[in-house]
Structures are given as C-alpha cells and as structure tokens.
C-alpha cells in the first residue's frame, strides 16, 4: 500500500518559566516549540519537533509544497528535495531547523509504517543509552546547583553538566567557584562537564581551564563562540581538557569543517537543528571516521535512536527537572525513563512517543 504524504500540520505550544532563565549568552523568557505532524493519505502520522516559532512560517511557505505527495519511505529523497528548495534561504538557520523537524517526523512515520522502532531501522540493538544530567541554567544559584547535583547523583547519574560564564565571561573566579562547589558536593568519581555557551574568547577560556585544572573536568563545552573555529582549536591545544562543540552547527558540511580544523574531541550536533535523522547519520559516520565521540545536544527522545547503533556514541543530554521534555513536559505524555543514568528507548514503532493532542490542539497554526 502506498502511503503518500497528504499534509503537514504545525503546532506552536508556548512555555513560560516562572522566572526567566539564562546562561552566559542567552535569556530564556519563553520556550516556543514547533511540533510538526506529517500525515499520510491513509491517516498515519509522524511527529517531529524543533524551535523557534518562525520556523513554522518557513515550513508553510517554503517546504510544505516540496514534501506533500511524496512517499515517506523515501526519506533521503525528501531530504535532498528540501535541501535544494532552501538554497536561496542561506542553507542554515531557520531553514535547517524546519527541514530537521520534517525529517524527524518522516522517520517517525517510516517506523510506524514498517512497524519498527527507528533505532532498529538504523541497525541498532541497544535500548539503554548512557545519559548525563544538565544541572541547571546559570541563573540557578550556586547552592541550588550543588543540591541538584547531589540529587541527580542519588538518582544514578554518573555525569553532570554545569553552566559557567558569569558576567559575560569576565568572572573566572566565580565560574571556578561554581564548579568547585559541585565537585565538593558529589566527590571525585562523578564526571563533570562545564558549558560556557560560547561566551569566552580563546585566551579567557584557556585561563579558566588552567584555573580549574584540579577539578578533573571531563569536557569543556563551547568554550568560544561556535563560529570561532580557530579559537576552539587554540583552546583544545592549550587547555588540557577535551573540547566539545557542534550544537550550533549545521549539516555534514559543518561537521567536516570542525573535523578538518581539529577543533573538537566530542561533537554535539543537535538533531533538530543539523538536518534531522537523515543528516545526523552522515554526521555520525564522519565523527566515527575521525575516531571522535558523538554526544548529541538535548532531544534524547530522538538522539537515543541515533546512538543505539553507534560504537562512538558517548552519551545523551537530559534535563531531569523537566523530565527530559521541552515546553514543560506537556507535549509528550510518555517520556522514556532514565534509570541509573541510562535512557531507555521505547520498543515501539517510530520513536515510540505519544503526543498530547488535546494540549497541542490549542496551539495549532492556521
């Protein structure tokens, strides 16, 4: 039976935190998500997500016509058609986010059509994937960060991530103090990642790394701006800490550039930004070819399937405070559990997720 795509529906749920949250370079006042539902002529559907809201208009005006009428099993063909269609839109930014959400939905739909979880379609067998806990934004007070760290270790997490970059990256002493407090709280057996969200220049990042040398950091994430690839390489060569980056990069071509520059040890491409499952498979292969590690940024409900067949997969990122879910946990009703630091992939068709359509229906785009 043919399963031609009949329509793409878009939902724009909005979550407002009680108080604004911020990291070193960004203030989160609202969290707007784009939920994409790809529907076939025979009523099957697949879901994908990304952000922010302007992506919805891009899908409606630029990509919907390209996708409707196609066979969802031909995911590579759909991806290539979309990539050709965005040529005049810059090939990055909102265009790639829009493509990513549609591609994720197409893979969800493929799994449902074939009656298989996505991880099996990718050749995987592992259902338990190591995960680390992101402890909180920079807006979370230092004492609370330490308390949360203790709580997450008690829940079984072996790796934690802490935000740094106080005062626009100009207060290294406060940054080191924040990490020291967590290290004292959880002991030396727990891996700690620090994330500067690109706020330092290379020289400052190196100074931070040297000041934090005794804290046994496992990874230094985005020490410099994502576009400062030469700076990333300088930090990698001088810091003594493995460098992680990639969440703000796009496609296999962005991966290639990071690899050729020898700017990172761990790549953190985001499946909802870099091009969806189809493109992340190529990014994963490139990463493996360079004998580096892959630790996708956030969205564990999708990224776990990518890491299932990947021997170079390091771990997933989860936010335990929100149960791993964007938009306050309201979108997906059956968030997969994390047990003793391992994210458990559902053994159900597609990504195995259930979406709250009553909730989403309030936010359907015209």
C-alpha positions in Angstrom: 0.0 0.0 0.0 1.3 3.5 -0.9 1.5 6.0 2.0 1.7 9.3 0.2 2.1 12.4 2.4 -1.2 14.3 2.4 -0.5 17.2 4.8 1.9 18.8 7.3 0.3 20.2 10.4 2.1 22.6 12.7 1.6 23.3 16.4 3.2 26.1 18.4 3.0 25.4 22.1 4.5 28.0 24.4 6.0 27.5 27.8 6.8 30.5 30.1 9.1 29.7 33.1 8.0 31.3 36.4 11.2 33.4 36.2 13.4 34.0 33.2 16.3 31.5 32.9 19.6 32.4 31.4 23.0 31.0 30.6 26.1 33.1 29.8 24.9 34.4 26.5 21.1 33.9 26.3 18.0 34.7 28.3 15.0 32.3 28.1 11.8 34.2 28.8 9.6 31.9 26.8 10.2 28.5 25.2 8.4 28.3 21.9 8.4 24.9 20.2 7.4 23.9 16.7 5.7 20.5 16.6 5.4 19.1 13.1 2.9 16.4 12.3 3.3 14.7 8.9 0.1 12.9 7.8 -0.4 10.4 5.1 -3.4 9.9 2.8 -4.4 6.8 4.8 -4.3 8.6 8.1 -0.9 7.5 9.6 1.2 10.2 11.1 4.7 11.0 12.3 5.9 13.8 14.7 9.0 15.9 14.9 10.0 19.0 16.9 12.3 21.9 16.8 12.3 25.6 17.7 11.7 28.6 17.5 8.3 29.8 16.2 9.5 31.5 12.9 10.3 28.0 11.6 6.5 27.4 11.3 6.1 30.1 8.7 9.1 28.8 6.8 7.6 25.3 6.6 4.3 26.6 5.4 5.8 28.9 2.7 8.8 27.1 1.5 8.8 23.3 2.4 5.3 22.0 2.6 4.7 22.0 -1.1 8.0 20.2 -1.5 7.0 17.4 0.8 3.3 16.8 0.3 2.7 14.0 -2.2 6.0 12.2 -1.5 6.5 8.6 -0.2 7.7 8.9 3.4 9.8 5.7 3.0 12.0 7.7 0.6 13.4 9.9 3.4 16.7 10.5 1.6 14.9 11.7 -1.5 12.7 14.0 0.6 15.7 15.4 2.4 17.5 16.2 -0.9 14.4 17.8 -2.3 14.1 20.1 0.8 17.8 21.0 0.8 17.6 22.0 -2.8 14.5 24.1 -2.0 16.3 26.1 0.7 19.2 27.1 -1.5 18.3 30.8 -1.6 17.5 30.9 2.1 21.1 30.5 3.3 21.2 26.7 3.8 21.4 27.2 7.6 19.4 28.8 10.4 15.6 28.6 10.3 15.7 26.7 7.0 17.7 23.8 8.5 15.5 23.8 11.7 12.4 23.5 9.5 14.0 20.7 7.5 15.1 18.9 10.7 11.6 18.8 12.2 10.1 17.5 9.0 12.8 14.8 8.6 12.3 13.6 12.2 8.6 13.4 11.6 9.2 11.4 8.3 11.4 8.9 10.2 8.7 8.6 12.9 6.3 7.9 10.2 8.6 5.3 8.5 8.9 3.4 11.7 5.1 3.3 12.1 4.6 2.2 8.5 7.1 -0.6 8.9 6.1 -1.5 12.5 9.7 -0.9 13.8 11.4 1.5 16.2 13.6 4.0 14.5 16.7 2.5 16.3 16.1 -0.8 14.5 15.7 0.9 11.1 19.1 2.4 11.8 20.6 -1.1 12.6 20.8 -0.7 16.3 20.1 -3.1 19.1 21.0 -1.2 22.3 18.0 0.2 24.1 19.8 1.6 27.2 22.0 4.6 26.3 24.2 6.5 28.8 22.9 9.9 29.8 24.2 12.9 31.7 22.2 15.4 33.6 22.3 19.1 32.9 22.0 20.6 36.3 20.6 24.0 35.5 21.0 27.3 33.9 23.5 29.9 35.1 20.5 31.7 36.7 20.3 28.8 39.2 22.1 29.9 42.4 25.3 28.1 43.2 23.9 26.4 46.4 20.9 25.1 44.5 23.2 23.8 41.7 25.1 21.8 44.3 21.8 20.5 45.9 20.5 19.4 42.5 23.9 17.7 41.7 23.6 15.6 44.8 20.0 14.7 43.9 20.9 13.6 40.4 23.8 11.5 41.6 21.5 9.8 44.0 19.2 9.1 41.0 22.1 7.3 39.4 23.7 9.8 37.0 27.4 9.4 36.7 28.0 12.6 34.6 26.7 16.1 35.3 26.9 19.3 33.3 27.3 22.8 34.9 26.9 26.2 33.2 29.7 28.8 33.6 30.3 32.2 32.2 29.4 34.7 34.9 29.3 38.4 34.0 29.7 37.8 30.3 32.6 35.5 30.7 34.6 38.1 32.7 34.4 36.5 36.2 36.6 33.4 36.0 36.9 33.3 39.8 33.1 32.9 40.2 33.0 30.3 37.4 35.6 28.2 39.1 33.9 28.6 42.5 30.6 27.3 41.0 32.3 24.2 39.7 34.3 23.7 42.9 31.1 23.7 44.9 29.6 20.9 42.8 32.9 18.9 42.9 32.9 19.1 46.7 29.3 18.0 46.8 29.5 15.0 44.5 33.1 13.8 45.0 35.8 12.8 42.5 34.1 9.8 41.0 31.4 11.8 39.1 32.3 13.2 35.7 31.8 17.0 35.4 31.2 18.8 32.1 31.3 22.6 32.0 29.4 24.6 29.4 30.4 28.2 28.6 27.8 28.6 25.9 30.4 30.3 23.7 31.0 33.3 26.0 34.8 33.2 26.4 37.4 34.3 23.9 40.2 31.7 23.4 42.6 33.4 25.9 40.0 33.6 28.6 38.8 30.0 28.0 42.4 28.8 28.4 42.8 30.8 31.7 39.6 29.2 33.0 40.8 25.7 32.1 44.1 26.3 33.9 42.3 27.7 37.0 40.0 24.7 37.0 42.8 22.1 36.3 42.5 20.4 39.7 38.7 19.8 39.3 39.2 17.0 36.8 36.8 18.2 34.2 35.6 15.6 31.6 34.6 18.1 28.9 34.8 21.8 28.2 31.7 22.6 26.1 31.6 25.6 23.7 34.4 27.5 25.3 34.3 30.0 22.5 31.7 31.2 20.0 30.6 28.5 17.7 31.9 30.4 14.7 35.3 30.9 16.2 36.7 27.6 15.0 40.4 28.8 15.1 39.7 29.8 18.8 38.3 26.4 19.6 41.4 24.8 18.2 43.6 27.1 20.3 41.7 26.1 23.5 41.8 22.4 22.6 45.6 22.6 22.1 46.3 24.6 25.3 43.5 23.7 27.9 44.3 20.1 28.7 40.5 19.4 28.7 38.7 17.6 25.9 36.6 20.1 23.9 33.0 19.6 22.9 31.1 21.6 20.4 28.6 21.4 17.5 25.2 22.1 18.9 25.1 25.4 16.9 26.5 23.9 13.7 24.6 22.6 10.7 24.8 19.6 8.3 27.7 17.3 7.4 29.5 20.2 5.9 29.7 22.0 9.3 30.9 18.7 10.7 33.6 18.4 8.0 34.8 21.9 8.9 35.2 21.2 12.6 37.0 17.9 11.8 39.4 19.5 9.3 40.2 22.2 11.8 40.9 19.6 14.6 38.8 21.9 16.8 37.0 19.3 19.0 37.2 15.9 20.7 33.4 15.4 21.1 30.8 16.5 18.6 27.4 17.6 19.9 25.3 18.2 16.8 21.6 18.8 17.5 19.2 16.5 15.5 16.5 19.3 15.4 19.0 21.8 14.0 21.6 20.0 12.0 19.3 18.3 9.5 17.3 15.7 11.2 17.9 11.9 11.4 18.9 11.7 7.7 21.8 14.2 8.1 22.8 13.1 11.6 23.6 9.6 10.2 26.2 11.3 7.9 27.5 13.4 10.8 27.8 10.3 12.9 29.7 8.5 10.2 32.1 11.4 9.8 32.7 11.5 13.5 33.4 7.8 13.7 35.8 8.1 10.7 37.9 10.6 12.7 37.8 8.4 15.7 36.0 11.0 17.8 32.9 10.8 20.1 29.3 11.8 19.4 27.2 13.3 22.2 24.1 14.9 20.7 22.7 18.1 22.1 19.5 17.6 24.0 16.4 15.9 22.5 17.2 12.5 23.9 13.8 11.1 22.6 15.3 11.3 19.1 19.0 11.2 19.6 18.9 8.0 21.6 17.9 6.1 18.4 21.0 7.5 16.6 23.3 6.4 19.4 21.9 2.9 19.5 24.0 1.5 16.6 26.9 4.0 17.2 30.0 2.5 18.9 31.4 6.0 19.1 28.3 7.4 20.9 29.3 8.9 24.2 26.1 9.9 26.0 22.8 11.8 25.7 21.8 15.1 27.4 18.8 15.2 29.7 17.2 17.8 31.9 15.9 15.8 34.9 14.0 18.8 36.2 11.8 18.8 33.1 11.8 15.0 32.7 13.8 15.5 29.5 10.9 17.4 27.8 10.7 20.8 26.2 7.7 23.0 26.8 7.3 22.0 30.5 6.8 18.3 29.7 3.3 18.8 28.3 3.9 17.8 24.7 5.0 14.2 25.1 2.9 12.1 27.5 5.1 9.0 27.8 8.6 10.4 28.3 11.0 7.4 28.3 12.6 6.8 31.7 16.2 7.4 32.8 17.3 4.6 35.2 20.7 4.6 36.9 22.0 7.1 34.3 20.7 5.1 31.3 18.0 6.4 28.9 15.7 3.6 27.9 14.5 3.7 24.3 10.8 2.6 23.8 10.5 -0.6 21.8 7.6 0.7 19.8 7.2 1.8 16.2 8.7 5.1 15.2 10.2 7.0 18.1 7.7 5.3 20.4 6.3 8.6 21.7 2.7 9.7 22.4 1.8 13.3 21.9 -0.9 15.2 23.9 -3.2 16.2 21.0 -5.7 17.8 23.3 -3.0 20.1 24.6 -1.4 20.7 21.2 -4.8 21.3 19.6 -4.9 24.6 21.4 -1.8 25.8 19.6 -2.5 24.6 16.0 -1.1 27.0 13.4 -3.6 28.2 10.8 
